[in-house]
């Protein structure tokens, strides 16, 4: 299994997409907690819980396909 994750391909692309999306979501939650903003009440700030992972996750997909190796 570890050899399969080292080679570019669909499994690594899926893993990268999910990992980068989770990282983006966690980043938003952590920064909102540090800034003393309500973590899940995002109407005044434009829904960053959706926007940030939506921007970061495709880069994880491209990394998994081998575009950034």
Secondary structure as UniProt FT lines:
FT   HELIX           2..6
FT   HELIX           10..34
FT   TURN            35..36
FT   HELIX           43..45
FT   HELIX           48..65
FT   TURN            66..68
//
